[in-house]
């Protein structure tokens, strides 16, 4: 079974770009439009192997989502990679302190994203 990756971004276009890139690399993709939506979807998909997470979103932003994620023992260990236009060192430090494993600046490079997801999920490239 392919690793399940959750893509959380308020931009449909970004979700489609990231999702398409990851699907082409052999991953199963679940999309969420903000942090609150992601928490709901995660409850129904505890086998999620990794989360690709935007910072700036309405309803619940990426940092708020990370705080909630880390408090839920059922999913607190799921690795998170931030994918955002933000490059502020303070935000990066806060996300890292909350357990984010990586920080990729948009626009992303497909090969960098796939390599990061493969490394963190310990999966091999699809031939």
GROMACS elastic network, one bead per residue, 0.5 to 0.9 nm:
[ bonds ]
;  ai    aj funct       b0    kb
    1     4     6  0.87893   500
    1    28     6  0.88383   500
    2    26     6  0.65684   500
    2    27     6  0.53683   500
    2    28     6  0.59485   500
    2   123     6  0.86778   500
    3    26     6  0.81720   500
    3    27     6  0.54691   500
    3    28     6  0.60232   500
    3    29     6  0.85062   500
    3    47     6  0.83955   500
    3    48     6  0.72801   500
    3    49     6  0.58455   500
    3    50     6  0.82126   500
    3   121     6  0.73083   500
    3   123     6  0.77340   500
    4    27     6  0.61136   500
    4    29     6  0.57209   500
    4    30     6  0.71939   500
    4    45     6  0.86449   500
    4    47     6  0.70226   500
    4    49     6  0.54083   500
    4    50     6  0.70583   500
    4    51     6  0.89086   500
    5    19     6  0.86345   500
    5    22     6  0.81028   500
    5    27     6  0.67668   500
    5    28     6  0.60919   500
    5    30     6  0.61900   500
    5    31     6  0.85079   500
    5    48     6  0.58745   500
    5    49     6  0.58305   500
    5    50     6  0.50498   500
    5    51     6  0.57379   500
    5    52     6  0.73361   500
    5   117     6  0.85076   500
    6    19     6  0.87030   500
    6    28     6  0.85495   500
    6    29     6  0.57757   500
    6    31     6  0.56632   500
    6    32     6  0.72431   500
    6    38     6  0.78821   500
    6    41     6  0.88630   500
    6    42     6  0.82286   500
    6    48     6  0.67890   500
    6    49     6  0.80922   500
    6    50     6  0.63927   500
    6    52     6  0.61301   500
    6    53     6  0.81884   500
    7    15     6  0.62573   500
    7    18     6  0.72689   500
    7    19     6  0.69343   500
    7    29     6  0.70281   500
    7    30     6  0.62141   500
    7    32     6  0.61952   500
    7    33     6  0.83940   500
    7    38     6  0.84760   500
    7    50     6  0.87616   500
    7    51     6  0.59677   500
    7    53     6  0.62334   500
    7    54     6  0.84413   500
    8    11     6  0.88911   500
    8    15     6  0.71292   500
    8    30     6  0.85999   500
    8    31     6  0.59943   500
    8    33     6  0.56787   500
    8    34     6  0.59362   500
    8    35     6  0.69528   500
    8    37     6  0.84696   500
    8    38     6  0.65311   500
    8    51     6  0.73059   500
    8    52     6  0.60797   500
    8    54     6  0.61079   500
    8    62     6  0.84273   500
    9    12     6  0.73228   500
    9    14     6  0.68632   500
    9    15     6  0.60899   500
    9    31     6  0.80077   500
    9    32     6  0.65804   500
    9    33     6  0.51444   500
    9    34     6  0.58766   500
    9    35     6  0.83037   500
    9    52     6  0.83526   500
    9    53     6  0.64221   500
    9    54     6  0.51746   500
    9    55     6  0.81493   500
    9    56     6  0.82705   500
    9    57     6  0.68858   500
    9    62     6  0.88505   500
    9    83     6  0.86493   500
    9    84     6  0.89641   500
   10    13     6  0.89088   500
   10    14     6  0.80826   500
   10    15     6  0.78942   500
   10    32     6  0.77729   500
   10    34     6  0.56258   500
   10    54     6  0.78402   500
   10    56     6  0.81340   500
   10    57     6  0.56507   500
   10    58     6  0.73696   500
   11    14     6  0.52777   500
   11    15     6  0.63052   500
   11    16     6  0.86408   500
   11    33     6  0.72230   500
   11    57     6  0.87409   500
   12    15     6  0.50625   500
   12    16     6  0.60927   500
   12    17     6  0.85957   500
   12    33     6  0.76451   500
   13    16     6  0.51055   500
   13    17     6  0.61501   500
   13    18     6  0.86072   500
   14    17     6  0.50114   500
   14    18     6  0.59862   500
   14    19     6  0.81487   500
   15    18     6  0.52786   500
   15    19     6  0.56717   500
   15    20     6  0.82095   500
   15    31     6  0.67199   500
   15    32     6  0.82216   500
   15    33     6  0.82828   500
   16    19     6  0.50196   500
   16    20     6  0.57621   500
   16    21     6  0.83764   500
   16    31     6  0.87226   500
   17    20     6  0.52215   500
   17    21     6  0.61610   500
   17    22     6  0.86546   500
   18    21     6  0.51462   500
   18    22     6  0.61842   500
   18    23     6  0.85235   500
   18    52     6  0.86476   500
   18   108     6  0.86648   500
   18   110     6  0.79989   500
   18   113     6  0.83414   500
   19    22     6  0.51776   500
   19    23     6  0.59362   500
   19    24     6  0.84596   500
   19    27     6  0.87195   500
   19    28     6  0.85270   500
   19    29     6  0.59706   500
   19    30     6  0.79881   500
   19    31     6  0.77614   500
   20    23     6  0.50903   500
   20    24     6  0.60537   500
   20    25     6  0.86048   500
   20    29     6  0.85788   500
   21    24     6  0.52749   500
   21    25     6  0.64799   500
   21    27     6  0.89635   500
   21   110     6  0.63120   500
   21   111     6  0.87112   500
   21   113     6  0.83178   500
   21   114     6  0.74721   500
   22    25     6  0.50084   500
   22    26     6  0.64886   500
   22    27     6  0.54264   500
   22    28     6  0.75270   500
   22    29     6  0.71815   500
   22   110     6  0.84546   500
   22   113     6  0.82039   500
   22   114     6  0.64900   500
   22   117     6  0.84929   500
   23    26     6  0.50407   500
   23    28     6  0.60377   500
   23    29     6  0.66462   500
   24    27     6  0.73434   500
   24   126     6  0.84349   500
   25   114     6  0.69709   500
   25   125     6  0.65275   500
   25   126     6  0.57999   500
   25   127     6  0.88109   500
   26   125     6  0.76070   500
   26   126     6  0.58586   500
   30    41     6  0.82551   500
   30    45     6  0.88884   500
   30    48     6  0.87461   500
   31    38     6  0.77972   500
   31    41     6  0.84949   500
   32    35     6  0.75077   500
   32    36     6  0.85378   500
   32    37     6  0.55550   500
   32    38     6  0.50533   500
   32    39     6  0.87804   500
   32    41     6  0.73071   500
   33    36     6  0.83390   500
   33    37     6  0.61831   500
   33    38     6  0.72123   500
   33    57     6  0.80621   500
   33    58     6  0.88349   500
   34    37     6  0.53597   500
   34    38     6  0.61683   500
   34    39     6  0.88252   500
   34    53     6  0.88968   500
   34    54     6  0.83263   500
   34    56     6  0.89605   500
   34    57     6  0.58181   500
   34    58     6  0.65530   500
   34    59     6  0.66592   500
   34    60     6  0.59912   500
   34    61     6  0.67274   500
   34    62     6  0.78710   500
   34    65     6  0.85943   500
   35    39     6  0.62486   500
   35    40     6  0.87667   500
   35    53     6  0.84516   500
   35    54     6  0.88555   500
   35    57     6  0.75559   500
   35    58     6  0.83318   500
   35    59     6  0.72086   500
   35    61     6  0.57572   500
   35    62     6  0.61727   500
   35    63     6  0.88081   500
   35    64     6  0.74478   500
   35    65     6  0.50572   500
   35    66     6  0.84995   500
   36    39     6  0.52074   500
   36    40     6  0.64951   500
   36    41     6  0.87736   500
   36    59     6  0.67731   500
   36    60     6  0.55939   500
   36    61     6  0.84337   500
   36    65     6  0.72063   500
   37    40     6  0.52094   500
   37    41     6  0.62174   500
   37    42     6  0.85136   500
   37    59     6  0.89625   500
   37    60     6  0.85594   500
   38    41     6  0.50611   500
   38    42     6  0.58509   500
   38    43     6  0.85477   500
   38    65     6  0.81340   500
   39    42     6  0.50515   500
   39    43     6  0.63182   500
   39    65     6  0.75780   500
   39    68     6  0.81714   500
   39    69     6  0.75832   500
   40    43     6  0.53568   500
   40    44     6  0.70329   500
   41    44     6  0.53256   500
   41    45     6  0.62868   500
   41    46     6  0.88556   500
   42    46     6  0.58172   500
   42    47     6  0.84942   500
   42    48     6  0.72509   500
   42    75     6  0.79130   500
   43    46     6  0.60171   500
   43    74     6  0.87130   500
   43    75     6  0.84228   500
   44    47     6  0.88152   500
   45    48     6  0.58500   500
   46    49     6  0.85073   500
   46    74     6  0.73525   500
   46    75     6  0.65933   500
   47    75     6  0.87478   500
   48    51     6  0.75417   500
   48    75     6  0.84825   500
   48    78     6  0.71944   500
   49    78     6  0.62000   500
   49    79     6  0.72094   500
   49   120     6  0.85895   500
   49   121     6  0.62369   500
   50    78     6  0.56757   500
   50    79     6  0.50393   500
   50    80     6  0.58168   500
   50    81     6  0.77012   500
   50   117     6  0.74069   500
   50   120     6  0.75459   500
   50   121     6  0.68304   500
   51    78     6  0.71980   500
   51    79     6  0.63656   500
   51    81     6  0.62421   500
   51    82     6  0.82982   500
   52    79     6  0.88000   500
   52    80     6  0.59143   500
   52    82     6  0.58361   500
   52    83     6  0.63253   500
   52   117     6  0.86668   500
   53    62     6  0.62194   500
   53    65     6  0.89274   500
   53    80     6  0.68090   500
   53    81     6  0.60757   500
   53    83     6  0.56090   500
   53    84     6  0.77023   500
   54    57     6  0.70342   500
   54    61     6  0.75853   500
   54    62     6  0.56551   500
   54    63     6  0.89316   500
   54    81     6  0.87145   500
   54    82     6  0.57814   500
   54    83     6  0.50982   500
   54    84     6  0.51163   500
   54    85     6  0.83780   500
   55    61     6  0.55834   500
   55    63     6  0.63796   500
   55    64     6  0.89706   500
   55    82     6  0.70508   500
   55    83     6  0.74335   500
   55    84     6  0.59519   500
   55    85     6  0.82533   500
   55    86     6  0.74638   500
   55    91     6  0.87622   500
   56    60     6  0.85946   500
   56    61     6  0.54216   500
   56    62     6  0.65085   500
   56    63     6  0.86890   500
   56    84     6  0.76281   500
   56    85     6  0.85847   500
   56    86     6  0.82918   500
   57    60     6  0.63055   500
   57    62     6  0.70072   500
   58    61     6  0.62171   500
   60    63     6  0.82319   500
   60    64     6  0.60554   500
   60    65     6  0.63957   500
   61    64     6  0.54257   500
   61    65     6  0.61802   500
   61    66     6  0.87739   500
   62    66     6  0.61747   500
   62    67     6  0.87368   500
   62    82     6  0.80493   500
   62    95     6  0.85137   500
   63    66     6  0.50773   500
   63    67     6  0.63965   500
   63    68     6  0.88434   500
   63    91     6  0.82986   500
   63    94     6  0.76960   500
   63    95     6  0.63891   500
   63    98     6  0.80712   500
   64    67     6  0.51662   500
   64    68     6  0.64414   500
   64    69     6  0.86435   500
   65    68     6  0.51644   500
   65    69     6  0.60032   500
   65    70     6  0.86387   500
   66    70     6  0.61403   500
   66    71     6  0.86986   500
   66    76     6  0.89209   500
   66    80     6  0.83175   500
   66    95     6  0.74732   500
   66    98     6  0.62663   500
   66    99     6  0.77938   500
   66   100     6  0.79554   500
   67    70     6  0.54351   500
   67    71     6  0.65665   500
   67    98     6  0.66154   500
   68    71     6  0.52510   500
   68    72     6  0.66432   500
   68    76     6  0.86296   500
   69    72     6  0.54577   500
   69    73     6  0.81842   500
   69    74     6  0.89475   500
   69    75     6  0.65065   500
   69    76     6  0.53772   500
   69    77     6  0.85478   500
   69    78     6  0.84365   500
   70    73     6  0.71120   500
   70    75     6  0.74316   500
   70    77     6  0.74461   500
   70    78     6  0.88723   500
   70    98     6  0.72338   500
   70    99     6  0.79500   500
   71    74     6  0.89679   500
   71    75     6  0.85925   500
   71    76     6  0.64884   500
   72    75     6  0.57992   500
   72    76     6  0.54173   500
   73    76     6  0.50677   500
   73    77     6  0.76747   500
   74    77     6  0.78847   500
   75    78     6  0.56634   500
   76    79     6  0.83685   500
   77    99     6  0.87389   500
   79    99     6  0.75291   500
   79   100     6  0.67137   500
   79   101     6  0.63193   500
   79   102     6  0.89997   500
   79   120     6  0.71131   500
   79   121     6  0.82678   500
   80    99     6  0.73247   500
   80   101     6  0.57190   500
   80   102     6  0.71109   500
   80   120     6  0.88961   500
   81   100     6  0.57871   500
   81   101     6  0.55542   500
   81   103     6  0.58494   500
   81   104     6  0.73804   500
   81   116     6  0.82975   500
   81   117     6  0.81488   500
   82    92     6  0.88214   500
   82    95     6  0.80212   500
   82   100     6  0.68599   500
   82   101     6  0.79547   500
   82   102     6  0.60296   500
   82   104     6  0.60320   500
   82   105     6  0.81883   500
   83    86     6  0.85436   500
   83   102     6  0.84597   500
   83   103     6  0.60877   500
   83   105     6  0.57858   500
   83   106     6  0.64123   500
   83   107     6  0.87998   500
   83   108     6  0.77855   500
   84    87     6  0.77980   500
   84   103     6  0.77111   500
   84   104     6  0.64939   500
   84   105     6  0.51544   500
   84   106     6  0.53759   500
   84   107     6  0.82198   500
   84   108     6  0.88304   500
   85   104     6  0.84083   500
   85   105     6  0.53517   500
   85   107     6  0.75157   500
   86    91     6  0.78658   500
   86    92     6  0.85216   500
   86   105     6  0.68818   500
   86   106     6  0.82548   500
   87    90     6  0.87377   500
   87    91     6  0.75307   500
   87    92     6  0.71068   500
   87   103     6  0.86394   500
   87   104     6  0.89349   500
   87   105     6  0.70293   500
   88    91     6  0.54366   500
   88    92     6  0.63178   500
   88    93     6  0.87456   500
   89    93     6  0.60520   500
   89    94     6  0.85510   500
   90    93     6  0.51183   500
   90    94     6  0.61575   500
   90    95     6  0.86344   500
   91    94     6  0.50634   500
   91    95     6  0.61288   500
   91    96     6  0.84998   500
   92    95     6  0.52085   500
   92    96     6  0.61015   500
   92    97     6  0.85628   500
   92   100     6  0.86959   500
   92   103     6  0.73100   500
   93    96     6  0.50357   500
   93    97     6  0.60386   500
   93    98     6  0.85836   500
   94    97     6  0.50635   500
   94    98     6  0.63138   500
   94    99     6  0.88050   500
   94   100     6  0.88091   500
   95    98     6  0.50317   500
   95    99     6  0.64117   500
   95   100     6  0.53469   500
   95   101     6  0.85975   500
   95   102     6  0.89776   500
   95   103     6  0.87749   500
   96   101     6  0.67357   500
   96   102     6  0.78590   500
   96   103     6  0.88319   500
   97   100     6  0.72976   500
  100   103     6  0.76975   500
  101   120     6  0.80952   500
  102   116     6  0.79061   500
  104   107     6  0.85862   500
  104   108     6  0.66849   500
  104   109     6  0.88678   500
  104   112     6  0.84854   500
  104   113     6  0.76756   500
  105   108     6  0.60316   500
  106   109     6  0.82531   500
  108   111     6  0.87485   500
  108   112     6  0.74786   500
  108   113     6  0.69538   500
  109   112     6  0.53281   500
  109   113     6  0.62975   500
  109   114     6  0.87308   500
  110   113     6  0.51770   500
  110   114     6  0.61289   500
  110   115     6  0.85048   500
  111   114     6  0.51662   500
  111   115     6  0.59705   500
  111   116     6  0.84805   500
  112   115     6  0.51624   500
  112   116     6  0.60982   500
  112   117     6  0.86156   500
  113   116     6  0.52007   500
  113   117     6  0.62005   500
  113   118     6  0.85612   500
  114   117     6  0.51402   500
  114   118     6  0.59887   500
  114   119     6  0.84771   500
  114   125     6  0.84800   500
  115   118     6  0.50953   500
  115   119     6  0.60564   500
  115   120     6  0.86152   500
  115   125     6  0.84234   500
  116   119     6  0.51589   500
  116   120     6  0.61965   500
  116   121     6  0.85352   500
  117   120     6  0.52160   500
  117   121     6  0.59568   500
  117   122     6  0.80291   500
  117   123     6  0.81374   500
  118   121     6  0.52281   500
  118   122     6  0.54224   500
  118   124     6  0.62703   500
  118   125     6  0.72164   500
  119   123     6  0.67549   500
  119   124     6  0.83197   500
  120   123     6  0.80012   500
  121   124     6  0.89674   500
  123   126     6  0.89897   500
  124   127     6  0.88521   500
